[in-house]
Amino acid sequence: MPFIARSPKQLGNVIQRTRKQLGFTQTQLANIAGLRQEKVSIIENGQDGAKLSTIFALLAALNLEITVGERSGKLAKGIEDIF
């Protein structure tokens, strides 16, 4: 089932939800992805500053991928409308 994530917090929620569905702890996911548990926690909490390579490592460990498409809904008029 596809999820929509438009912010670091929403992406973190998707990662956390999938991790729990698979029965992994943060430490187990971190080991599979070659990361530290603290990094998994930071990303799941939606904190800014994660490297794309780190995000992709977590997604790969969870057998997820990113698909990019146009936003649903109205067209944003300015940067303040995006978020």
KAHU-V566973 format. One record per helix or strand of 3 or more residues. SS is the DSSP state (~ for helix, > for strand). FROM is the first residue (numbers start at 1). TO is the last residue. If there is no record, write none. Layout:
BEGIN
SS,FROM,TO ; SS,FROM,TO
END
This chain:
BEGIN
~,8,21 ; ~,26,33 ; ~,37,44 ; ~,52,61 ; ~,79,82
END
